Amino acid sequence: MTIAAAPIIASNLLSTNVELVKAAVLGLVEGLTEFLPVSSTGHLLLMEQVLGWGGSDYGKSFAILIQLGAILALLTIYFMRLWTLATRMFTQWEAARFVIGVLVAFLPAAVVGALTYHAIKTYLFDVRVVCIALVAGGFVLLLVDRLALKPRYFESTAFTLPMYFGIGVCQCLSIIPGVSRAGATIVGAMLLGADRRSAAEFSFWLAMPTMVGAFAFEAFKNRAELADGNLAAIAVGFICSFIFGWIVVKTFLNYVQHHTFALFAWWRIALGAVGLIAIYLL
């Protein structure tokens, strides 16, 4: 190695380390926010834009594949329950009805998402939209916490089929970046009669077909870019997304059983407000 080559090698190593740090942070954010009512898409868009990380060289493949880490974390935790459903759905009506209910809830967002995909990506993937949606969603969570709701359902498997469909319609709102898929489904379920814990748990169940479908759709649309990604950065982001997604899924239900959504609501409001201030004043 020549003396002249040393600075180039050092620069390349530094660049690689920076990319790995970015990947770890974005993977952590994806894992922490995917299943909470705070909008993982909104957080990632804000980080990419405000921190100037949007032009990283691993492209869209990174954002697609780190989401797979969060999906696998959820499927890992729910594996035995999924296996039980799969083995009983053809012999027990209760299991079959729940599977049908999840699919009924999944259908509205699948149809609306497919029909509006281009328009959403073109016009709504904007930090201003994200910030406004974060603030508005925060106030909605505070309002729902203060409503004198009287839950009628305490198990997500006991919802009625019309209720599953209504929750699915509410999930369509999460197509807007910053709204939050988890937030829309939880609020919808609570307004339709679920208690806080069963509403949060059904958001996990509904996340399975929704996230797998969205991942498959995005992966197909961007299949040409997947082979060009920075494999080391993708691996780091994937692992961080899996670990922190696993932690959230394991702890979130117990948290909401004993607490309101105020923490998430005020976080959304503060983050959205800071983002708007940064956009329009700074």
C-alpha positions as CSV (number, residue, x, y, z in Angstrom):
1,M,0.0,0.0,0.0
2,T,1.4,3.4,-1.0
3,I,1.3,6.4,1.2
4,A,-1.0,8.1,-1.3
5,A,-3.5,5.3,-1.1
6,A,-3.8,5.5,2.8
7,P,-6.2,8.5,2.8
8,I,-8.5,6.9,0.2
9,I,-8.7,3.7,2.2
10,A,-9.4,5.6,5.4
11,S,-12.1,7.6,3.7
12,N,-13.7,4.4,2.4
13,L,-13.7,2.9,5.8
14,L,-15.2,6.0,7.4
15,S,-17.9,6.1,4.7
16,T,-18.7,2.4,5.3
17,N,-18.9,2.9,9.1
18,V,-21.2,6.0,8.7
19,E,-23.5,3.9,6.4
20,L,-23.6,1.1,9.0
21,V,-24.5,3.6,11.8
22,K,-27.2,5.0,9.6
23,A,-28.5,1.5,9.0
24,A,-28.5,0.7,12.7
25,V,-30.3,3.8,13.6
26,L,-33.0,3.5,10.9
27,G,-33.4,-0.2,11.8
28,L,-33.9,0.7,15.4
29,V,-36.5,3.3,14.5
30,E,-38.3,0.9,12.3
31,G,-38.4,-1.8,15.0
32,L,-39.5,0.6,17.7
33,T,-42.2,2.4,15.8
34,E,-43.7,-0.2,13.5
35,F,-46.2,-1.6,16.1
36,L,-46.7,1.5,18.1
37,P,-49.4,4.2,17.3
38,V,-46.7,6.7,16.2
39,S,-46.2,5.9,12.4
40,S,-42.9,4.1,11.5
41,T,-43.2,5.5,7.9
42,G,-43.5,9.0,9.3
43,H,-40.5,8.6,11.5
44,L,-38.3,7.2,8.8
45,L,-39.3,9.9,6.3
46,L,-38.5,12.6,8.9
47,M,-35.1,11.1,9.7
48,E,-34.2,10.7,6.1
49,Q,-35.2,14.3,5.2
50,V,-34.2,16.3,8.3
51,L,-30.9,14.5,8.9
52,G,-30.1,14.3,5.2
53,W,-30.1,10.5,5.1
54,G,-32.4,10.2,2.1
55,G,-29.7,9.8,-0.5
56,S,-27.9,6.9,1.0
57,D,-26.4,4.6,-1.5
58,Y,-28.3,1.4,-0.6
59,G,-31.5,2.9,-2.1
60,K,-35.1,1.7,-1.7
61,S,-34.0,-1.9,-1.0
62,F,-32.9,-0.9,2.5
63,A,-36.3,0.6,3.5
64,I,-38.0,-2.5,2.1
65,L,-35.8,-5.1,3.7
66,I,-35.5,-3.7,7.2
67,Q,-39.3,-3.8,7.4
68,L,-39.0,-7.6,6.9
69,G,-37.0,-7.7,10.2
70,A,-40.0,-6.2,12.1
71,I,-42.4,-8.6,10.3
72,L,-40.3,-11.6,11.2
73,A,-40.1,-10.5,14.8
74,L,-43.9,-10.4,15.0
75,L,-44.3,-13.8,13.2
76,T,-41.7,-15.4,15.5
77,I,-43.6,-14.3,18.7
78,Y,-46.9,-15.4,17.3
79,F,-45.7,-18.6,15.6
80,M,-47.4,-21.1,18.0
81,R,-50.7,-19.2,17.9
82,L,-50.5,-19.1,14.1
83,W,-49.8,-22.8,14.0
84,T,-52.8,-23.5,16.2
85,L,-55.0,-21.4,14.0
86,A,-53.7,-23.2,10.9
87,T,-54.4,-26.6,12.3
88,R,-57.9,-25.8,13.7
89,M,-59.3,-23.4,11.1
90,F,-60.8,-26.3,9.0
91,T,-62.3,-28.1,12.0
92,Q,-63.3,-25.4,14.5
93,W,-65.6,-22.5,13.6
94,E,-64.1,-20.2,16.1
95,A,-60.7,-20.4,14.6
96,A,-62.1,-20.2,11.0
97,R,-64.2,-17.2,11.9
98,F,-61.2,-15.3,13.3
99,V,-59.1,-16.1,10.2
100,I,-62.0,-14.8,8.1
101,G,-62.2,-11.7,10.3
102,V,-58.5,-10.9,9.9
103,L,-58.8,-11.3,6.1
104,V,-62.0,-9.1,6.1
105,A,-60.2,-6.4,8.0
106,F,-57.2,-6.7,5.6
107,L,-59.2,-6.3,2.4
108,P,-60.2,-2.6,2.5
109,A,-56.6,-1.3,2.9
110,A,-55.3,-3.8,0.3
111,V,-57.8,-2.6,-2.3
112,V,-57.4,1.1,-1.5
113,G,-53.7,0.9,-1.3
114,A,-53.3,-0.8,-4.6
115,L,-55.6,1.7,-6.3
116,T,-54.0,4.8,-4.8
117,Y,-50.3,3.6,-4.7
118,H,-49.0,6.0,-7.3
119,A,-50.9,9.0,-6.0
120,I,-49.9,8.4,-2.4
121,K,-46.2,8.0,-3.4
122,T,-46.3,11.1,-5.6
123,Y,-48.3,13.6,-3.5
124,L,-48.3,12.5,0.2
125,F,-44.8,11.3,0.9
126,D,-43.9,14.8,2.0
127,V,-42.5,15.8,5.4
128,R,-45.2,18.5,5.8
129,V,-48.0,15.9,5.4
130,V,-46.2,13.6,7.8
131,C,-45.9,16.4,10.5
132,I,-49.5,17.4,10.2
133,A,-50.7,13.8,10.4
134,L,-48.5,13.2,13.4
135,V,-50.0,16.2,15.3
136,A,-53.6,15.4,14.2
137,G,-53.2,11.7,15.2
138,G,-51.8,12.7,18.6
139,F,-54.9,14.8,19.4
140,V,-57.1,11.9,18.2
141,L,-55.3,9.6,20.7
142,L,-55.8,12.1,23.5
143,L,-59.5,12.5,22.6
144,V,-60.1,8.7,22.5
145,D,-58.4,8.4,25.9
146,R,-60.8,10.9,27.3
147,L,-64.0,9.5,25.8
148,A,-66.2,7.5,28.2
149,L,-66.0,4.4,26.1
150,K,-67.7,1.2,27.4
151,P,-65.8,-1.8,26.0
152,R,-67.9,-4.8,25.0
153,Y,-65.1,-7.0,23.7
154,F,-62.0,-8.1,25.7
155,E,-60.6,-10.7,23.3
156,S,-59.6,-9.9,19.7
157,T,-60.8,-13.3,18.6
158,A,-64.4,-12.4,19.8
159,F,-65.0,-9.4,17.6
160,T,-67.9,-9.6,15.1
161,L,-67.3,-9.8,11.4
162,P,-68.8,-6.3,10.8
163,M,-66.5,-5.0,13.5
164,Y,-63.5,-6.6,11.8
165,F,-64.5,-4.9,8.5
166,G,-65.0,-1.5,10.3
167,I,-61.5,-1.8,11.7
168,G,-60.2,-2.5,8.2
169,V,-61.9,0.6,6.9
170,C,-60.2,2.6,9.6
171,Q,-56.9,1.1,8.6
172,C,-57.2,2.7,5.2
173,L,-56.4,6.1,6.8
174,S,-52.9,4.8,7.5
175,I,-52.2,5.0,3.8
176,I,-51.5,8.6,4.6
177,P,-47.9,8.8,5.8
178,G,-47.8,9.9,9.5
179,V,-51.2,8.5,10.4
180,S,-49.9,5.1,11.7
181,R,-51.3,1.8,10.8
182,A,-51.3,0.6,14.5
183,G,-52.9,3.9,15.6
184,A,-55.7,3.8,13.0
185,T,-56.6,0.1,13.8
186,I,-56.4,0.6,17.6
187,V,-58.6,3.7,17.6
188,G,-61.0,2.1,15.2
189,A,-61.3,-1.0,17.4
190,M,-61.8,1.0,20.6
191,L,-64.5,3.1,19.0
192,L,-66.3,0.0,17.8
193,G,-66.3,-1.6,21.3
194,A,-62.9,-3.2,22.0
195,D,-61.0,-2.5,25.2
196,R,-57.5,-1.1,24.9
197,R,-55.6,-4.4,25.2
198,S,-57.7,-6.4,22.7
199,A,-57.6,-3.4,20.3
200,A,-53.8,-3.3,20.5
201,E,-53.6,-7.1,20.1
202,F,-55.8,-7.1,17.0
203,S,-53.5,-4.5,15.5
204,F,-50.7,-7.1,15.7
205,W,-52.9,-9.8,14.0
206,L,-53.9,-7.3,11.3
207,A,-50.3,-6.3,10.8
208,M,-49.4,-9.8,9.6
209,P,-51.2,-9.8,6.3
210,T,-51.0,-6.0,5.9
211,M,-47.2,-5.9,6.4
212,V,-46.5,-9.1,4.4
213,G,-48.7,-7.8,1.6
214,A,-47.1,-4.4,1.6
215,F,-43.6,-5.9,1.7
216,A,-44.3,-8.2,-1.2
217,F,-45.8,-5.4,-3.3
218,E,-42.9,-3.0,-2.6
219,A,-40.4,-5.7,-3.2
220,F,-42.0,-6.6,-6.6
221,K,-42.2,-2.9,-7.6
222,N,-38.5,-2.3,-6.7
223,R,-37.1,-5.8,-7.5
224,A,-34.5,-4.3,-9.8
225,E,-33.0,-2.4,-6.9
226,L,-32.9,-5.2,-4.4
227,A,-29.8,-6.7,-5.9
228,D,-27.9,-3.4,-5.8
229,G,-28.2,-2.8,-2.1
230,N,-25.4,-2.5,0.4
231,L,-25.7,-5.9,1.9
232,A,-23.8,-5.0,5.1
233,A,-26.0,-2.0,5.8
234,I,-29.1,-4.0,5.0
235,A,-28.0,-6.8,7.4
236,V,-27.4,-4.3,10.2
237,G,-30.7,-2.5,9.7
238,F,-32.6,-5.9,9.4
239,I,-31.1,-7.2,12.7
240,C,-31.8,-3.9,14.6
241,S,-35.4,-3.9,13.2
242,F,-35.9,-7.5,14.3
243,I,-34.5,-7.0,17.8
244,F,-36.4,-3.8,18.6
245,G,-39.6,-5.0,16.9
246,W,-39.5,-8.1,19.1
247,I,-39.1,-6.0,22.2
248,V,-42.0,-3.8,21.4
249,V,-44.3,-6.7,20.5
250,K,-43.4,-8.5,23.8
251,T,-44.0,-5.4,26.0
252,F,-46.7,-3.2,24.3
253,L,-49.8,-5.2,25.3
254,N,-48.9,-5.2,29.0
255,Y,-48.2,-1.5,28.8
256,V,-51.5,-0.5,27.3
257,Q,-53.4,-2.7,29.7
258,H,-52.2,-0.4,32.5
259,H,-51.6,3.0,30.8
260,T,-53.4,5.3,28.4
261,F,-52.0,6.3,25.0
262,A,-51.0,9.8,26.3
263,L,-47.3,9.0,26.0
264,F,-47.6,8.2,22.3
265,A,-50.0,11.1,21.7
266,W,-47.7,13.7,23.2
267,W,-44.7,12.3,21.4
268,R,-46.5,12.5,18.1
269,I,-47.6,16.1,18.8
270,A,-44.1,17.2,19.9
271,L,-42.4,15.5,17.0
272,G,-44.8,16.9,14.4
273,A,-44.7,20.4,15.9
274,V,-40.9,20.4,15.9
275,G,-40.9,19.2,12.3
276,L,-43.2,22.0,11.2
277,I,-41.2,24.6,13.0
278,A,-38.0,23.3,11.3
279,I,-39.7,23.3,7.9
280,Y,-41.3,26.8,8.0
281,L,-39.1,28.8,10.4
282,L,-35.6,27.3,10.2
